[in-house]
Amino acid sequence: MTDQAVDTGGSQLPGNEQRPAAAPAPTVSQFLGRTRELKELRADIERTGLDTLSGRKAPRARVLLIAGRPGSGRTALAEELVRQVADRYRDGVLRARLTEPDGTPVPTERTARELLTALEVATPPGAAEDDLTEALREALADRRMLLLLDDAAAAEQVDALLPGTPDCLVVAVSEGPLTGIADVRPCTLGGLDTKSALELLGRLTGAVRITVDPRAAEGLVEECAGQPLALVLAGSWLAARPQAAVADLAKQLRSEGDEGPPTARLFRLAYAGLPATAQRILRLLSLAPAGLVDPHTASALAGCSVSAAHTTLDDFAALGLVRLLESPLPQYEVPGSLLPLLRALAESRERPAELQLARARMLERTVRLLQSCRAITETDSIEAREKLLGMPRTLRFPNPRAAADWLRVRQPALLAAARSAVADGELDTLARRLMSQLVRAMVAHFGTQASAPELYGIHRLVLDVAERRNLPREQAAALLNLADLDTRTGRTAEALARYRAALDAGREANDPYATGRAMESVGGAHQELGDYDRAADWYGRALAQRLARDERVDAARLYGRIATAHTYAGRYGEALRNWRSAVAGHRKNGDVAAQARALSELARVQEYAGRPEESLRTCQEAVEWARRADDVRLQAALQLRLADTLEHLGDPAAAKLHRGAAERMLGEELLESDSGAEQGPNACEIRSASSKD
């Protein structure tokens, strides 16, 4: 095939989003060439598949494969095809990249989760790969969508993500054939045809320089083997040297002989023309997480100012050495085909200790930016404001929204930095600090619920470091955090196993907080699973530890948890005894609101136990303490309970008065809502336990 194409933006190749986006590609295109490939790919969409020929309906989406080496314009062709046919797919386009810039395949679990997030489908943190891919197929079952899966390393990656409906289309980009996926014909890319290659050069250098010496331009195209990235590097080199003739560049390339592919030879030429300082910065960009660079990353790696790094990155973009990404903040990407060349240069020109120092500087800068990102949200904290003012101006954010925007844009790179630091194994202290600050910043800006999938992955990384370094305290903390996320998503059995492991780690570390927290959480997991005897037993163990350490607030709360477990089990005598202990504990601690809630629960259990008169007196006492605590909602709920009890005792007039008091407190609409929430024998206990724990 000779009619081929390239994105004429050169250094701005599309389709390299770090997170998928459920939206079509821009409709305006500067694409050129590849006419024949586009025609054949579009025809392949309509081609009768083997299933149809055999009389069966196609069970899955059609897969179009674009195969070519990095730098061949394969992603650009895929994006142009998507742009041309996107209007056929009413539900939009999803994009995902299946290989990291360093060549590491992206786990299918992560890709499926990102695609589900783009579809606005909630996914439980920690869900298994099979569950996520099945959820993705279910989400796409009634949609007509186009999936662009870029840089696939193996057929298994694509096969796991295939929609189970022929109404969807998958465009896969790979270096070679995807053996194992049925009915796929690869569109294999070589170099650009001469006309398109010359047009690309002309757009970069100016048409006059090409038309003045067309033979030299054709010779340059031949030296570049028509490879789009090589042509971009050649055109950018000429654009930076207005006095140089096209023939001069072609001659220099010929003088190098066949030392590597054209892209490598042109890269060496561009690199040699840089000042020594810029050469060093370029080499160190090979350390950038996920190949994503912003001015702060480059500044920290090289040990230069942020403004100098920003200027240098712009210079690199003009030379085609990095790509300026479409982003609300300045962000660049190192082309995947150049990363091996940069790594080889860094390993040959920099001592290992210098490379490790550059990594450490980058991680330390990232930690400080995350600290600043979180501190800007703590507007009520004098300590946070003072800490923020003590930071250099370049590390401060002007307002919380700017900090959130930075965190959102840089999140893929930040998560990649955490994964890379843990995999490195030599900077575990910095890795732990980075992950701690990343968790805090994400919770501060996005909330625990919205960030749960990412937080789950971070806590797993923390656990990896803790196990590798034999740090039982950190291991216990990571296990508790993971188990809490499991609990929130209904995986109680998994949570129970992790809570028990956290208890073992806490005991090994002699950490009373971790052991007490783990014992209480084990009890909560048993309660959720309906094993109330074990729940009460584990709560009792946690209570014994709190009492031994004279931790009165937690002890009073645990009396309530034990009472709740006994209430669920129908052991009202034990429940009453523990609720009375809880009331006494809260009274000694001076916690008026907690005392009112405990009295409310005590009154409820007295009612369950068939003691309406006692329940009435306790409820009246609870109303008084709720009034002192200014808890209007609890007062209204107690007034309703008093009304129910009085009706049961045969005093409808008094019951009416209490209902009227509740109406005045909350209004009729809220009253109806509270009445609905009161239904069920254990509703209040559930609400009380969740509010405290």
Secondary structure in CASP SS format (residue, H / E / C, confidence):
PFRMAT SS
TARGET T0000
AUTHOR 0000-0000-0000
METHOD secondary structure of the structure
MODEL  1
M C 1.00
T C 1.00
D C 1.00
Q C 1.00
A E 1.00
V E 1.00
D E 1.00
T C 1.00
G C 1.00
G C 1.00
S C 1.00
Q C 1.00
L C 1.00
P C 1.00
G C 1.00
N C 1.00
E C 1.00
Q C 1.00
R C 1.00
P C 1.00
A C 1.00
A C 1.00
A C 1.00
P C 1.00
A C 1.00
P C 1.00
T C 1.00
V C 1.00
S C 1.00
Q C 1.00
F E 1.00
L E 1.00
G E 1.00
R C 1.00
T H 1.00
R H 1.00
E H 1.00
L H 1.00
K H 1.00
E H 1.00
L H 1.00
R H 1.00
A H 1.00
D H 1.00
I H 1.00
E H 1.00
R C 1.00
T C 1.00
G C 1.00
L H 1.00
D H 1.00
T H 1.00
L H 1.00
S C 1.00
G C 1.00
R C 1.00
K C 1.00
A C 1.00
P C 1.00
R C 1.00
A C 1.00
R E 1.00
V E 1.00
L E 1.00
L E 1.00
I E 1.00
A E 1.00
G C 1.00
R C 1.00
P C 1.00
G C 1.00
S C 1.00
G C 1.00
R H 1.00
T H 1.00
A H 1.00
L H 1.00
A H 1.00
E H 1.00
E H 1.00
L H 1.00
V H 1.00
R H 1.00
Q H 1.00
V H 1.00
A H 1.00
D H 1.00
R H 1.00
Y C 1.00
R C 1.00
D C 1.00
G C 1.00
V E 1.00
L E 1.00
R E 1.00
A E 1.00
R E 1.00
L C 1.00
T E 1.00
E C 1.00
P C 1.00
D C 1.00
G C 1.00
T C 1.00
P E 1.00
V C 1.00
P C 1.00
T H 1.00
E H 1.00
R H 1.00
T H 1.00
A H 1.00
R H 1.00
E H 1.00
L H 1.00
L H 1.00
T H 1.00
A H 1.00
L C 1.00
E C 1.00
V C 1.00
A C 1.00
T C 1.00
P C 1.00
P C 1.00
G C 1.00
A C 1.00
A C 1.00
E H 1.00
D H 1.00
D H 1.00
L H 1.00
T H 1.00
E H 1.00
A H 1.00
L H 1.00
R H 1.00
E H 1.00
A H 1.00
L H 1.00
A C 1.00
D C 1.00
R C 1.00
R C 1.00
M C 1.00
L E 1.00
L E 1.00
L E 1.00
L E 1.00
D E 1.00
D E 1.00
A E 1.00
A C 1.00
A C 1.00
A H 1.00
E H 1.00
Q H 1.00
V H 1.00
D H 1.00
A H 1.00
L H 1.00
L C 1.00
P C 1.00
G C 1.00
T C 1.00
P C 1.00
D C 1.00
C C 1.00
L E 1.00
V E 1.00
V E 1.00
A E 1.00
V E 1.00
S E 1.00
E C 1.00
G C 1.00
P C 1.00
L C 1.00
T C 1.00
G C 1.00
I C 1.00
A C 1.00
D C 1.00
V C 1.00
R C 1.00
P E 1.00
C E 1.00
T E 1.00
L C 1.00
G C 1.00
G C 1.00
L C 1.00
D C 1.00
T H 1.00
K H 1.00
S H 1.00
A H 1.00
L H 1.00
E H 1.00
L H 1.00
L H 1.00
G H 1.00
R H 1.00
L H 1.00
T H 1.00
G C 1.00
A H 1.00
V H 1.00
R H 1.00
I H 1.00
T H 1.00
V H 1.00
D C 1.00
P H 1.00
R H 1.00
A H 1.00
A H 1.00
E H 1.00
G H 1.00
L H 1.00
V H 1.00
E H 1.00
E H 1.00
C C 1.00
A C 1.00
G C 1.00
Q C 1.00
P H 1.00
L H 1.00
A H 1.00
L H 1.00
V H 1.00
L H 1.00
A H 1.00
G H 1.00
S H 1.00
W H 1.00
L H 1.00
A H 1.00
A C 1.00
R C 1.00
P C 1.00
Q C 1.00
A C 1.00
A C 1.00
V H 1.00
A H 1.00
D H 1.00
L H 1.00
A H 1.00
K H 1.00
Q H 1.00
L H 1.00
R H 1.00
S H 1.00
E C 1.00
G C 1.00
D C 1.00
E C 1.00
G C 1.00
P C 1.00
P H 1.00
T H 1.00
A H 1.00
R H 1.00
L H 1.00
F H 1.00
R H 1.00
L H 1.00
A H 1.00
Y H 1.00
A H 1.00
G C 1.00
L C 1.00
P C 1.00
A H 1.00
T H 1.00
A H 1.00
Q H 1.00
R H 1.00
I H 1.00
L H 1.00
R H 1.00
L H 1.00
L H 1.00
S H 1.00
L H 1.00
A C 1.00
P H 1.00
A H 1.00
G H 1.00
L E 1.00
V E 1.00
D C 1.00
P H 1.00
H H 1.00
T H 1.00
A H 1.00
S H 1.00
A H 1.00
L H 1.00
A H 1.00
G C 1.00
C C 1.00
S C 1.00
V H 1.00
S H 1.00
A H 1.00
A H 1.00
H H 1.00
T H 1.00
T H 1.00
L H 1.00
D H 1.00
D H 1.00
F H 1.00
A H 1.00
A H 1.00
L C 1.00
G C 1.00
L C 1.00
V C 1.00
R E 1.00
L E 1.00
L C 1.00
E C 1.00
S C 1.00
P C 1.00
L C 1.00
P C 1.00
Q C 1.00
Y E 1.00
E E 1.00
V C 1.00
P C 1.00
G C 1.00
S C 1.00
L C 1.00
L H 1.00
P H 1.00
L H 1.00
L H 1.00
R H 1.00
A H 1.00
L H 1.00
A H 1.00
E H 1.00
S H 1.00
R H 1.00
E C 1.00
R C 1.00
P H 1.00
A H 1.00
E H 1.00
L H 1.00
Q H 1.00
L H 1.00
A H 1.00
R H 1.00
A H 1.00
R H 1.00
M H 1.00
L H 1.00
E H 1.00
R H 1.00
T H 1.00
V H 1.00
R H 1.00
L H 1.00
L H 1.00
Q H 1.00
S H 1.00
C H 1.00
R H 1.00
A H 1.00
I C 1.00
T C 1.00
E C 1.00
T C 1.00
D C 1.00
S C 1.00
I H 1.00
E H 1.00
A H 1.00
R H 1.00
E H 1.00
K H 1.00
L H 1.00
L H 1.00
G C 1.00
M C 1.00
P C 1.00
R H 1.00
T H 1.00
L H 1.00
R C 1.00
F C 1.00
P C 1.00
N C 1.00
P H 1.00
R H 1.00
A H 1.00
A H 1.00
A H 1.00
D H 1.00
W H 1.00
L H 1.00
R H 1.00
V H 1.00
R H 1.00
Q H 1.00
P H 1.00
A H 1.00
L H 1.00
L H 1.00
A H 1.00
A H 1.00
A H 1.00
R H 1.00
S H 1.00
A H 1.00
V H 1.00
A H 1.00
D H 1.00
G C 1.00
E C 1.00
L C 1.00
D H 1.00
T H 1.00
L H 1.00
A H 1.00
R H 1.00
R H 1.00
L H 1.00
M H 1.00
S H 1.00
Q H 1.00
L H 1.00
V H 1.00
R H 1.00
A H 1.00
M H 1.00
V H 1.00
A H 1.00
H H 1.00
F H 1.00
G C 1.00
T H 1.00
Q H 1.00
A H 1.00
S H 1.00
A H 1.00
P H 1.00
E H 1.00
L H 1.00
Y H 1.00
G H 1.00
I H 1.00
H H 1.00
R H 1.00
L H 1.00
V H 1.00
L H 1.00
D H 1.00
V H 1.00
A H 1.00
E H 1.00
R H 1.00
R H 1.00
N C 1.00
L C 1.00
P H 1.00
R H 1.00
E H 1.00
Q H 1.00
A H 1.00
A H 1.00
A H 1.00
L H 1.00
L H 1.00
N H 1.00
L H 1.00
A H 1.00
D H 1.00
L H 1.00
D H 1.00
T H 1.00
R H 1.00
T C 1.00
G C 1.00
R C 1.00
T H 1.00
A H 1.00
E H 1.00
A H 1.00
L H 1.00
A H 1.00
R H 1.00
Y H 1.00
R H 1.00
A H 1.00
A H 1.00
L H 1.00
D H 1.00
A H 1.00
G H 1.00
R H 1.00
E H 1.00
A C 1.00
N C 1.00
D C 1.00
P H 1.00
Y H 1.00
A H 1.00
T H 1.00
G H 1.00
R H 1.00
A H 1.00
M H 1.00
E H 1.00
S H 1.00
V H 1.00
G H 1.00
G H 1.00
A H 1.00
H H 1.00
Q H 1.00
E H 1.00
L C 1.00
G C 1.00
D C 1.00
Y H 1.00
D H 1.00
R H 1.00
A H 1.00
A H 1.00
D H 1.00
W H 1.00
Y H 1.00
G H 1.00
R H 1.00
A H 1.00
L H 1.00
A H 1.00
Q H 1.00
R H 1.00
L H 1.00
A H 1.00
R C 1.00
D C 1.00
E C 1.00
R H 1.00
V H 1.00
D H 1.00
A H 1.00
A H 1.00
R H 1.00
L H 1.00
Y H 1.00
G H 1.00
R H 1.00
I H 1.00
A H 1.00
T H 1.00
A H 1.00
H H 1.00
T H 1.00
Y H 1.00
A C 1.00
G C 1.00
R C 1.00
Y H 1.00
G H 1.00
E H 1.00
A H 1.00
L H 1.00
R H 1.00
N H 1.00
W H 1.00
R H 1.00
S H 1.00
A H 1.00
V H 1.00
A H 1.00
G H 1.00
H H 1.00
R H 1.00
K H 1.00
N H 1.00
G C 1.00
D C 1.00
V H 1.00
A H 1.00
A H 1.00
Q H 1.00
A H 1.00
R H 1.00
A H 1.00
L H 1.00
S H 1.00
E H 1.00
L H 1.00
A H 1.00
R H 1.00
V H 1.00
Q H 1.00
E H 1.00
Y H 1.00
A C 1.00
G C 1.00
R C 1.00
P H 1.00
E H 1.00
E H 1.00
S H 1.00
L H 1.00
R H 1.00
T H 1.00
C H 1.00
Q H 1.00
E H 1.00
A H 1.00
V H 1.00
E H 1.00
W H 1.00
A H 1.00
R H 1.00
R H 1.00
A C 1.00
D C 1.00
D C 1.00
V H 1.00
R H 1.00
L H 1.00
Q H 1.00
A H 1.00
A H 1.00
L H 1.00
Q H 1.00
L H 1.00
R H 1.00
L H 1.00
A H 1.00
D H 1.00
T H 1.00
L H 1.00
E H 1.00
H H 1.00
L C 1.00
G C 1.00
D C 1.00
P H 1.00
A H 1.00
A H 1.00
A H 1.00
K H 1.00
L H 1.00
H H 1.00
R H 1.00
G H 1.00
A H 1.00
A H 1.00
E H 1.00
R H 1.00
M H 1.00
L H 1.00
G H 1.00
E H 1.00
E H 1.00
L H 1.00
L H 1.00
E H 1.00
S H 1.00
D H 1.00
S H 1.00
G H 1.00
A H 1.00
E C 1.00
Q C 1.00
G C 1.00
P C 1.00
N C 1.00
A H 1.00
C H 1.00
E H 1.00
I H 1.00
R H 1.00
S H 1.00
A H 1.00
S H 1.00
S H 1.00
K H 1.00
D C 1.00
END
